[in-house]
């Protein structure tokens, strides 16, 4: 389990782009992680997406899952970002959106490390609201120097 203070130590993201509020559990043997994103009406994207029927953009659900992937890599692979390094979201396959996510929903983010090879990581991910799949995808990430 990780609270927001521990997450802030690992991820470089900050408001309004930090999309993980808490890590519920990590299974180091199975290389899985479960986290939450509490979706509130105060999210900046709801002002324009869509004012009469607020819906969390799908790309932000994917980004939230990618952030859980980074946390999972850090914990299972012993990876830490050095100065001048970024954990990039570099690919996505099979993304599917199954239900809209709106204010008041709690997005439960599931990530499972599928493969780690030569600095490239592949994850099987899904996000759930009330035991219903909201989004699922295969996500690829890597660490790169940015200096």
VMD Tcl script that builds the backbone (N, CA, C; Angstrom):
set m [mol new atoms 441]
animate dup $m
set s [atomselect $m all]
$s set {name element resname resid chain x y z} {
  {N N UNK 1 A 0.833 -1.175 0.000}
  {CA C UNK 1 A 0.000 0.000 0.000}
  {C C UNK 1 A 0.884 1.246 0.000}
  {N N UNK 2 A 0.445 2.277 -0.720}
  {CA C UNK 2 A 1.164 3.551 -0.778}
  {C C UNK 2 A 0.155 4.678 -0.659}
  {N N UNK 3 A 0.492 5.661 0.155}
  {CA C UNK 3 A -0.368 6.838 0.211}
  {C C UNK 3 A 0.151 7.882 -0.784}
  {N N UNK 4 A -0.527 9.007 -0.845}
  {CA C UNK 4 A -0.179 10.037 -1.836}
  {C C UNK 4 A 1.234 10.569 -1.626}
  {N N UNK 5 A 1.711 10.629 -0.380}
  {CA C UNK 5 A 3.052 11.149 -0.110}
  {C C UNK 5 A 4.128 10.228 -0.688}
  {N N UNK 6 A 3.916 8.926 -0.584}
  {CA C UNK 6 A 4.856 7.964 -1.160}
  {C C UNK 6 A 4.795 7.994 -2.685}
  {N N UNK 7 A 3.599 8.152 -3.233}
  {CA C UNK 7 A 3.439 8.240 -4.688}
  {C C UNK 7 A 4.178 9.469 -5.222}
  {N N UNK 8 A 4.048 10.593 -4.534}
  {CA C UNK 8 A 4.723 11.833 -4.958}
  {C C UNK 8 A 6.240 11.700 -4.938}
  {N N UNK 9 A 6.770 10.833 -4.093}
  {CA C UNK 9 A 8.217 10.606 -4.064}
  {C C UNK 9 A 8.693 9.803 -5.269}
  {N N UNK 10 A 7.795 9.001 -5.854}
  {CA C UNK 10 A 8.183 8.133 -6.965}
  {C C UNK 10 A 7.837 8.706 -8.341}
  {N N UNK 11 A 6.666 9.318 -8.462}
  {CA C UNK 11 A 6.236 9.850 -9.760}
  {C C UNK 11 A 6.568 11.329 -9.873}
  {N N UNK 12 A 7.014 11.775 -11.047}
  {CA C UNK 12 A 7.307 13.199 -11.229}
  {C C UNK 12 A 6.053 14.042 -11.493}
  {N N UNK 13 A 4.920 13.416 -11.739}
  {CA C UNK 13 A 3.681 14.128 -12.066}
  {C C UNK 13 A 3.177 14.939 -10.880}
  {N N UNK 14 A 2.531 16.049 -11.190}
  {CA C UNK 14 A 1.912 16.907 -10.187}
  {C C UNK 14 A 0.557 17.356 -10.704}
  {N N UNK 15 A -0.250 17.938 -9.815}
  {CA C UNK 15 A -1.563 18.438 -10.192}
  {C C UNK 15 A -1.422 19.365 -11.393}
  {N N UNK 16 A -2.277 19.263 -12.371}
  {CA C UNK 16 A -3.461 18.413 -12.461}
  {C C UNK 16 A -3.212 17.091 -13.173}
  {N N UNK 17 A -1.953 16.701 -13.331}
  {CA C UNK 17 A -1.675 15.517 -14.126}
  {C C UNK 17 A -1.322 14.279 -13.314}
  {N N UNK 18 A -1.240 14.391 -11.992}
  {CA C UNK 18 A -1.065 13.200 -11.169}
  {C C UNK 18 A -2.433 12.534 -11.059}
  {N N UNK 19 A -2.531 11.314 -11.549}
  {CA C UNK 19 A -3.839 10.650 -11.668}
  {C C UNK 19 A -3.959 9.385 -10.825}
  {N N UNK 20 A -3.085 9.224 -9.842}
  {CA C UNK 20 A -3.159 8.100 -8.915}
  {C C UNK 20 A -3.215 8.683 -7.506}
  {N N UNK 21 A -4.269 8.340 -6.762}
  {CA C UNK 21 A -4.437 8.865 -5.411}
  {C C UNK 21 A -3.892 7.947 -4.324}
  {N N UNK 22 A -3.944 6.640 -4.556}
  {CA C UNK 22 A -3.496 5.681 -3.544}
  {C C UNK 22 A -3.232 4.339 -4.221}
  {N N UNK 23 A -2.221 3.645 -3.729}
  {CA C UNK 23 A -1.988 2.267 -4.153}
  {C C UNK 23 A -2.608 1.377 -3.090}
  {N N UNK 24 A -3.503 0.510 -3.517}
  {CA C UNK 24 A -4.213 -0.378 -2.592}
  {C C UNK 24 A -3.375 -1.592 -2.235}
  {N N UNK 25 A -2.754 -2.205 -3.250}
  {CA C UNK 25 A -1.904 -3.357 -2.984}
  {C C UNK 25 A -0.956 -3.610 -4.149}
  {N N UNK 26 A 0.148 -4.241 -3.784}
  {CA C UNK 26 A 1.165 -4.651 -4.755}
  {C C UNK 26 A 1.496 -6.102 -4.447}
  {N N UNK 27 A 1.482 -6.940 -5.474}
  {CA C UNK 27 A 1.902 -8.327 -5.329}
  {C C UNK 27 A 3.218 -8.469 -6.073}
  {N N UNK 28 A 4.320 -8.532 -5.324}
  {CA C UNK 28 A 5.641 -8.585 -5.944}
  {C C UNK 28 A 5.867 -9.894 -6.688}
  {N N UNK 29 A 5.287 -10.992 -6.211}
  {CA C UNK 29 A 5.452 -12.279 -6.889}
  {C C UNK 29 A 4.723 -12.306 -8.224}
  {N N UNK 30 A 3.479 -11.869 -8.216}
  {CA C UNK 30 A 2.663 -11.874 -9.443}
  {C C UNK 30 A 2.940 -10.651 -10.311}
  {N N UNK 31 A 3.660 -9.667 -9.755}
  {CA C UNK 31 A 3.975 -8.411 -10.446}
  {C C UNK 31 A 2.697 -7.688 -10.879}
  {N N UNK 32 A 1.823 -7.482 -9.886}
  {CA C UNK 32 A 0.583 -6.758 -10.120}
  {C C UNK 32 A 0.449 -5.630 -9.110}
  {N N UNK 33 A -0.324 -4.637 -9.482}
  {CA C UNK 33 A -0.576 -3.490 -8.622}
  {C C UNK 33 A -2.012 -3.047 -8.835}
  {N N UNK 34 A -2.639 -2.607 -7.745}
  {CA C UNK 34 A -3.994 -2.082 -7.795}
  {C C UNK 34 A -3.990 -0.731 -7.095}
  {N N UNK 35 A -4.525 0.288 -7.781}
  {CA C UNK 35 A -4.521 1.654 -7.248}
  {C C UNK 35 A -5.880 2.300 -7.500}
  {N N UNK 36 A -6.078 3.488 -6.920}
  {CA C UNK 36 A -7.333 4.196 -7.152}
  {C C UNK 36 A -7.096 5.631 -7.602}
  {N N UNK 37 A -8.039 6.097 -8.382}
  {CA C UNK 37 A -8.165 7.505 -8.775}
  {C C UNK 37 A -9.588 7.898 -8.414}
  {N N UNK 38 A -9.705 8.817 -7.461}
  {CA C UNK 38 A -11.019 9.344 -7.103}
  {C C UNK 38 A -11.369 10.445 -8.090}
  {N N UNK 39 A -12.471 10.281 -8.779}
  {CA C UNK 39 A -12.876 11.224 -9.825}
  {C C UNK 39 A -13.890 12.194 -9.212}
  {N N UNK 40 A -13.552 13.482 -9.204}
  {CA C UNK 40 A -14.434 14.482 -8.600}
  {C C UNK 40 A -14.865 15.505 -9.643}
  {N N UNK 41 A -15.936 16.198 -9.343}
  {CA C UNK 41 A -16.446 17.236 -10.244}
  {C C UNK 41 A -15.446 18.382 -10.379}
  {N N UNK 42 A -14.505 18.494 -9.452}
  {CA C UNK 42 A -13.506 19.565 -9.483}
  {C C UNK 42 A -12.375 19.309 -10.482}
  {N N UNK 43 A -12.368 18.181 -11.157}
  {CA C UNK 43 A -11.314 17.898 -12.135}
  {C C UNK 43 A -11.359 18.972 -13.219}
  {N N UNK 44 A -10.206 19.527 -13.606}
  {CA C UNK 44 A -10.206 20.626 -14.580}
  {C C UNK 44 A -10.780 20.247 -15.944}
  {N N UNK 45 A -10.692 18.985 -16.340}
  {CA C UNK 45 A -11.185 18.589 -17.671}
  {C C UNK 45 A -12.700 18.571 -17.760}
  {N N UNK 46 A -13.398 18.479 -16.623}
  {CA C UNK 46 A -14.853 18.425 -16.671}
  {C C UNK 46 A -15.484 19.736 -17.133}
  {N N UNK 47 A -14.779 20.837 -17.020}
  {CA C UNK 47 A -15.330 22.130 -17.456}
  {C C UNK 47 A -15.654 22.113 -18.952}
  {N N UNK 48 A -14.901 21.348 -19.722}
  {CA C UNK 48 A -15.128 21.331 -21.160}
  {C C UNK 48 A -15.425 19.964 -21.737}
  {N N UNK 49 A -15.464 18.913 -20.923}
  {CA C UNK 49 A -15.601 17.541 -21.434}
  {C C UNK 49 A -16.597 16.753 -20.614}
  {N N UNK 50 A -17.746 16.857 -20.712}
  {CA C UNK 50 A -18.629 17.753 -21.455}
  {C C UNK 50 A -19.446 18.496 -20.413}
  {N N UNK 51 A -19.639 19.805 -20.549}
  {CA C UNK 51 A -20.287 20.581 -19.488}
  {C C UNK 51 A -21.659 20.055 -19.054}
  {N N UNK 52 A -22.465 19.565 -19.981}
  {CA C UNK 52 A -23.807 19.083 -19.611}
  {C C UNK 52 A -23.810 17.613 -19.181}
  {N N UNK 53 A -22.769 16.873 -19.537}
  {CA C UNK 53 A -22.657 15.458 -19.147}
  {C C UNK 53 A -21.179 15.144 -18.973}
  {N N UNK 54 A -20.601 15.511 -17.797}
  {CA C UNK 54 A -19.149 15.346 -17.597}
  {C C UNK 54 A -18.695 13.889 -17.731}
  {N N UNK 55 A -17.679 13.686 -18.546}
  {CA C UNK 55 A -17.096 12.365 -18.774}
  {C C UNK 55 A -15.577 12.495 -18.722}
  {N N UNK 56 A -14.932 11.598 -17.981}
  {CA C UNK 56 A -13.466 11.591 -17.924}
  {C C UNK 56 A -12.939 11.175 -19.288}
  {N N UNK 57 A -12.036 11.974 -19.882}
  {CA C UNK 57 A -11.488 11.598 -21.191}
  {C C UNK 57 A -10.763 10.251 -21.145}
  {N N UNK 58 A -10.970 9.454 -22.182}
  {CA C UNK 58 A -10.339 8.141 -22.261}
  {C C UNK 58 A -8.825 8.210 -22.197}
  {N N UNK 59 A -8.242 9.221 -22.808}
  {CA C UNK 59 A -6.779 9.331 -22.781}
  {C C UNK 59 A -6.272 9.533 -21.356}
  {N N UNK 60 A -7.078 10.154 -20.503}
  {CA C UNK 60 A -6.656 10.332 -19.111}
  {C C UNK 60 A -6.804 9.036 -18.318}
  {N N UNK 61 A -7.775 8.201 -18.680}
  {CA C UNK 61 A -7.844 6.875 -18.057}
  {C C UNK 61 A -6.606 6.064 -18.435}
  {N N UNK 62 A -6.202 6.160 -19.698}
  {CA C UNK 62 A -4.993 5.458 -20.140}
  {C C UNK 62 A -3.762 5.995 -19.424}
  {N N UNK 63 A -3.676 7.312 -19.268}
  {CA C UNK 63 A -2.552 7.920 -18.548}
  {C C UNK 63 A -2.532 7.469 -17.095}
  {N N UNK 64 A -3.688 7.390 -16.453}
  {CA C UNK 64 A -3.750 6.920 -15.067}
  {C C UNK 64 A -3.220 5.487 -14.976}
  {N N UNK 65 A -3.590 4.649 -15.949}
  {CA C UNK 65 A -3.079 3.279 -15.956}
  {C C UNK 65 A -1.571 3.273 -16.193}
  {N N UNK 66 A -1.079 4.143 -17.070}
  {CA C UNK 66 A 0.367 4.218 -17.315}
  {C C UNK 66 A 1.113 4.642 -16.049}
  {N N UNK 67 A 0.525 5.534 -15.265}
  {CA C UNK 67 A 1.164 5.931 -14.012}
  {C C UNK 67 A 1.225 4.761 -13.030}
  {N N UNK 68 A 0.201 3.909 -13.019}
  {CA C UNK 68 A 0.260 2.720 -12.168}
  {C C UNK 68 A 1.332 1.757 -12.681}
  {N N UNK 69 A 1.526 1.732 -13.990}
  {CA C UNK 69 A 2.581 0.890 -14.565}
  {C C UNK 69 A 3.951 1.342 -14.077}
  {N N UNK 70 A 4.163 2.641 -14.036}
  {CA C UNK 70 A 5.435 3.171 -13.538}
  {C C UNK 70 A 5.633 2.753 -12.089}
  {N N UNK 71 A 4.623 2.920 -11.265}
  {CA C UNK 71 A 4.742 2.539 -9.855}
  {C C UNK 71 A 5.026 1.047 -9.710}
  {N N UNK 72 A 4.372 0.232 -10.538}
  {CA C UNK 72 A 4.601 -1.209 -10.494}
  {C C UNK 72 A 6.038 -1.541 -10.885}
  {N N UNK 73 A 6.557 -0.899 -11.913}
  {CA C UNK 73 A 7.943 -1.130 -12.330}
  {C C UNK 73 A 8.916 -0.750 -11.224}
  {N N UNK 74 A 8.659 0.397 -10.612}
  {CA C UNK 74 A 9.547 0.855 -9.550}
  {C C UNK 74 A 9.605 -0.154 -8.412}
  {N N UNK 75 A 8.471 -0.738 -8.068}
  {CA C UNK 75 A 8.416 -1.655 -6.931}
  {C C UNK 75 A 8.881 -3.069 -7.273}
  {N N UNK 76 A 8.502 -3.594 -8.424}
  {CA C UNK 76 A 8.845 -4.993 -8.734}
  {C C UNK 76 A 10.226 -5.149 -9.361}
  {N N UNK 77 A 10.655 -4.145 -10.121}
  {CA C UNK 77 A 11.932 -4.249 -10.827}
  {C C UNK 77 A 13.052 -3.489 -10.121}
  {N N UNK 78 A 12.706 -2.796 -9.028}
  {CA C UNK 78 A 13.716 -2.023 -8.306}
  {C C UNK 78 A 14.177 -0.798 -9.069}
  {N N UNK 79 A 13.374 -0.340 -10.007}
  {CA C UNK 79 A 13.716 0.801 -10.846}
  {C C UNK 79 A 13.408 2.091 -10.092}
  {N N UNK 80 A 14.279 3.071 -10.189}
  {CA C UNK 80 A 14.045 4.415 -9.667}
  {C C UNK 80 A 14.506 5.403 -10.719}
  {N N UNK 81 A 13.788 6.496 -10.846}
  {CA C UNK 81 A 14.175 7.527 -11.800}
  {C C UNK 81 A 15.319 8.344 -11.221}
  {N N UNK 82 A 16.365 8.518 -12.022}
  {CA C UNK 82 A 17.455 9.399 -11.641}
  {C C UNK 82 A 17.156 10.801 -12.137}
  {N N UNK 83 A 18.017 11.741 -11.767}
  {CA C UNK 83 A 17.866 13.099 -12.286}
  {C C UNK 83 A 17.961 13.054 -13.799}
  {N N UNK 84 A 17.067 13.763 -14.461}
  {CA C UNK 84 A 17.094 13.812 -15.919}
  {C C UNK 84 A 16.520 12.576 -16.585}
  {N N UNK 85 A 15.768 11.765 -15.855}
  {CA C UNK 85 A 15.139 10.583 -16.444}
  {C C UNK 85 A 13.620 10.694 -16.343}
  {N N UNK 86 A 12.952 10.098 -17.330}
  {CA C UNK 86 A 11.492 10.083 -17.372}
  {C C UNK 86 A 11.037 8.677 -17.740}
  {N N UNK 87 A 9.942 8.241 -17.132}
  {CA C UNK 87 A 9.315 6.968 -17.474}
  {C C UNK 87 A 8.251 7.283 -18.510}
  {N N UNK 88 A 8.556 7.029 -19.771}
  {CA C UNK 88 A 7.664 7.397 -20.869}
  {C C UNK 88 A 6.667 6.302 -21.198}
  {N N UNK 89 A 5.469 6.728 -21.516}
  {CA C UNK 89 A 4.399 5.903 -22.064}
  {C C UNK 89 A 4.692 5.864 -23.563}
  {N N UNK 90 A 5.094 4.700 -24.116}
  {CA C UNK 90 A 5.559 4.665 -25.511}
  {C C UNK 90 A 4.669 3.877 -26.471}
  {N N UNK 91 A 3.693 3.144 -25.925}
  {CA C UNK 91 A 2.851 2.391 -26.854}
  {C C UNK 91 A 1.609 1.865 -26.185}
  {N N UNK 92 A 0.626 1.612 -27.026}
  {CA C UNK 92 A -0.638 1.081 -26.526}
  {C C UNK 92 A -1.241 0.158 -27.591}
  {N N UNK 93 A -1.748 -0.949 -27.144}
  {CA C UNK 93 A -2.431 -1.891 -28.031}
  {C C UNK 93 A -3.759 -2.280 -27.404}
  {N N UNK 94 A -4.728 -2.509 -28.251}
  {CA C UNK 94 A -6.002 -3.064 -27.824}
  {C C UNK 94 A -6.786 -2.219 -26.834}
  {N N UNK 95 A -6.647 -0.912 -26.891}
  {CA C UNK 95 A -7.396 -0.057 -25.960}
  {C C UNK 95 A -8.886 -0.143 -26.266}
  {N N UNK 96 A -9.661 -0.376 -25.217}
  {CA C UNK 96 A -11.109 -0.454 -25.346}
  {C C UNK 96 A -11.737 0.285 -24.186}
  {N N UNK 97 A -12.762 1.071 -24.501}
  {CA C UNK 97 A -13.498 1.822 -23.493}
  {C C UNK 97 A -14.876 1.193 -23.375}
  {N N UNK 98 A -15.207 0.737 -22.176}
  {CA C UNK 98 A -16.410 -0.067 -21.977}
  {C C UNK 98 A -17.552 0.690 -21.305}
  {N N UNK 99 A -17.218 1.732 -20.518}
  {CA C UNK 99 A -18.251 2.508 -19.835}
  {C C UNK 99 A -17.703 3.890 -19.537}
  {N N UNK 100 A -18.580 4.905 -19.525}
  {CA C UNK 100 A -18.115 6.247 -19.184}
  {C C UNK 100 A -17.776 6.344 -17.693}
  {N N UNK 101 A -16.840 7.246 -17.389}
  {CA C UNK 101 A -16.433 7.511 -16.017}
  {C C UNK 101 A -16.745 8.971 -15.742}
  {N N UNK 102 A -17.434 9.226 -14.643}
  {CA C UNK 102 A -17.839 10.592 -14.351}
  {C C UNK 102 A -17.600 10.974 -12.912}
  {N N UNK 103 A -17.994 12.194 -12.561}
  {CA C UNK 103 A -17.817 12.680 -11.189}
  {C C UNK 103 A -18.460 11.741 -10.174}
  {N N UNK 104 A -17.730 11.489 -9.101}
  {CA C UNK 104 A -18.222 10.598 -8.052}
  {C C UNK 104 A -17.773 9.161 -8.205}
  {N N UNK 105 A -17.250 8.808 -9.362}
  {CA C UNK 105 A -16.754 7.446 -9.570}
  {C C UNK 105 A -15.392 7.275 -8.921}
  {N N UNK 106 A -15.111 6.059 -8.520}
  {CA C UNK 106 A -13.769 5.706 -8.062}
  {C C UNK 106 A -13.220 4.713 -9.080}
  {N N UNK 107 A -12.179 5.142 -9.764}
  {CA C UNK 107 A -11.540 4.329 -10.789}
  {C C UNK 107 A -10.509 3.437 -10.106}
  {N N UNK 108 A -10.701 2.124 -10.182}
  {CA C UNK 108 A -9.741 1.173 -9.620}
  {C C UNK 108 A -8.866 0.712 -10.777}
  {N N UNK 109 A -7.584 1.001 -10.666}
  {CA C UNK 109 A -6.613 0.771 -11.738}
  {C C UNK 109 A -5.831 -0.511 -11.466}
  {N N UNK 110 A -5.844 -1.425 -12.415}
  {CA C UNK 110 A -5.137 -2.700 -12.287}
  {C C UNK 110 A -4.022 -2.738 -13.337}
  {N N UNK 111 A -2.807 -3.043 -12.894}
  {CA C UNK 111 A -1.684 -3.207 -13.825}
  {C C UNK 111 A -0.972 -4.511 -13.508}
  {N N UNK 112 A -0.582 -5.228 -14.554}
  {CA C UNK 112 A 0.175 -6.472 -14.400}
  {C C UNK 112 A 1.354 -6.418 -15.363}
  {N N UNK 113 A 2.559 -6.574 -14.832}
  {CA C UNK 113 A 3.760 -6.574 -15.671}
  {C C UNK 113 A 3.796 -7.873 -16.462}
  {N N UNK 114 A 3.781 -7.738 -17.764}
  {CA C UNK 114 A 3.765 -8.879 -18.673}
  {C C UNK 114 A 5.186 -9.232 -19.119}
  {N N UNK 115 A 5.989 -8.189 -19.388}
  {CA C UNK 115 A 7.351 -8.423 -19.872}
  {C C UNK 115 A 8.218 -7.210 -19.573}
  {N N UNK 116 A 9.460 -7.476 -19.168}
  {CA C UNK 116 A 10.462 -6.430 -18.983}
  {C C UNK 116 A 11.731 -6.915 -19.673}
  {N N UNK 117 A 12.134 -6.193 -20.718}
  {CA C UNK 117 A 13.305 -6.605 -21.480}
  {C C UNK 117 A 13.989 -5.383 -22.070}
  {N N UNK 118 A 15.288 -5.274 -21.828}
  {CA C UNK 118 A 16.126 -4.217 -22.414}
  {C C UNK 118 A 15.538 -2.816 -22.174}
  {N N UNK 119 A 15.047 -2.599 -20.950}
  {CA C UNK 119 A 14.525 -1.283 -20.610}
  {C C UNK 119 A 13.132 -0.980 -21.131}
  {N N UNK 120 A 12.495 -1.962 -21.764}
  {CA C UNK 120 A 11.115 -1.804 -22.238}
  {C C UNK 120 A 10.214 -2.672 -21.359}
  {N N UNK 121 A 9.079 -2.110 -20.994}
  {CA C UNK 121 A 8.138 -2.800 -20.120}
  {C C UNK 121 A 6.784 -2.887 -20.809}
  {N N UNK 122 A 6.144 -4.061 -20.696}
  {CA C UNK 122 A 4.801 -4.235 -21.258}
  {C C UNK 122 A 3.871 -4.697 -20.137}
  {N N UNK 123 A 2.692 -4.068 -20.086}
  {CA C UNK 123 A 1.734 -4.307 -19.013}
  {C C UNK 123 A 0.354 -4.621 -19.583}
  {N N UNK 124 A -0.373 -5.455 -18.878}
  {CA C UNK 124 A -1.798 -5.671 -19.142}
  {C C UNK 124 A -2.539 -4.845 -18.101}
  {N N UNK 125 A -3.393 -3.950 -18.563}
  {CA C UNK 125 A -4.047 -3.002 -17.658}
  {C C UNK 125 A -5.555 -2.964 -17.870}
  {N N UNK 126 A -6.242 -2.628 -16.786}
  {CA C UNK 126 A -7.666 -2.339 -16.894}
  {C C UNK 126 A -8.029 -1.390 -15.764}
  {N N UNK 127 A -9.075 -0.632 -15.991}
  {CA C UNK 127 A -9.632 0.229 -14.951}
  {C C UNK 127 A -11.085 -0.164 -14.769}
  {N N UNK 128 A -11.514 -0.126 -13.512}
  {CA C UNK 128 A -12.849 -0.602 -13.152}
  {C C UNK 128 A -13.578 0.463 -12.344}
  {N N UNK 129 A -14.895 0.501 -12.503}
  {CA C UNK 129 A -15.768 1.302 -11.652}
  {C C UNK 129 A -16.888 0.365 -11.211}
  {N N UNK 130 A -17.043 0.220 -9.900}
  {CA C UNK 130 A -18.099 -0.658 -9.362}
  {C C UNK 130 A -18.090 -2.043 -10.005}
  {N N UNK 131 A -16.929 -2.647 -10.091}
  {CA C UNK 131 A -16.757 -3.993 -10.644}
  {C C UNK 131 A -17.103 -4.112 -12.129}
  {N N UNK 132 A -17.214 -2.992 -12.822}
  {CA C UNK 132 A -17.409 -2.994 -14.276}
  {C C UNK 132 A -16.147 -2.469 -14.932}
  {N N UNK 133 A -15.717 -3.098 -16.010}
  {CA C UNK 133 A -14.547 -2.608 -16.738}
  {C C UNK 133 A -14.907 -1.298 -17.424}
  {N N UNK 134 A -14.100 -0.270 -17.163}
  {CA C UNK 134 A -14.275 1.022 -17.825}
  {C C UNK 134 A -13.334 1.129 -19.022}
  {N N UNK 135 A -12.132 0.591 -18.872}
  {CA C UNK 135 A -11.118 0.688 -19.925}
  {C C UNK 135 A -10.132 -0.458 -19.746}
  {N N UNK 136 A -9.603 -0.956 -20.856}
  {CA C UNK 136 A -8.547 -1.972 -20.801}
  {C C UNK 136 A -7.595 -1.752 -21.960}
  {N N UNK 137 A -6.324 -2.123 -21.745}
  {CA C UNK 137 A -5.317 -1.916 -22.785}
  {C C UNK 137 A -4.027 -2.628 -22.408}
  {N N UNK 138 A -3.208 -2.868 -23.408}
  {CA C UNK 138 A -1.824 -3.285 -23.217}
  {C C UNK 138 A -0.989 -2.022 -23.372}
  {N N UNK 139 A -0.186 -1.711 -22.368}
  {CA C UNK 139 A 0.593 -0.471 -22.343}
  {C C UNK 139 A 2.077 -0.793 -22.318}
  {N N UNK 140 A 2.860 -0.069 -23.120}
  {CA C UNK 140 A 4.298 -0.194 -23.135}
  {C C UNK 140 A 4.933 1.107 -22.636}
  {N N UNK 141 A 5.994 0.949 -21.825}
  {CA C UNK 141 A 6.689 2.090 -21.242}
  {C C UNK 141 A 8.195 1.841 -21.270}
  {N N UNK 142 A 8.964 2.920 -21.147}
  {CA C UNK 142 A 10.411 2.820 -21.058}
  {C C UNK 142 A 10.952 3.999 -20.274}
  {N N UNK 143 A 12.158 3.845 -19.770}
  {CA C UNK 143 A 12.848 4.946 -19.090}
  {C C UNK 143 A 13.864 5.532 -20.051}
  {N N UNK 144 A 13.860 6.857 -20.166}
  {CA C UNK 144 A 14.795 7.543 -21.062}
  {C C UNK 144 A 15.398 8.747 -20.353}
  {N N UNK 145 A 16.620 9.071 -20.742}
  {CA C UNK 145 A 17.265 10.296 -20.284}
  {C C UNK 145 A 16.718 11.459 -21.073}
  {N N UNK 146 A 16.457 12.571 -20.418}
  {CA C UNK 146 A 15.897 13.729 -21.096}
  {C C UNK 146 A 16.870 14.905 -21.154}
  {N N UNK 147 A 18.050 14.748 -20.608}
  {CA C UNK 147 A 19.030 15.835 -20.642}
  {C C UNK 147 A 19.899 15.757 -21.871}
}
mol reanalyze $m
mol bondsrecalc $m
mol representation Tube
mol addrep $m
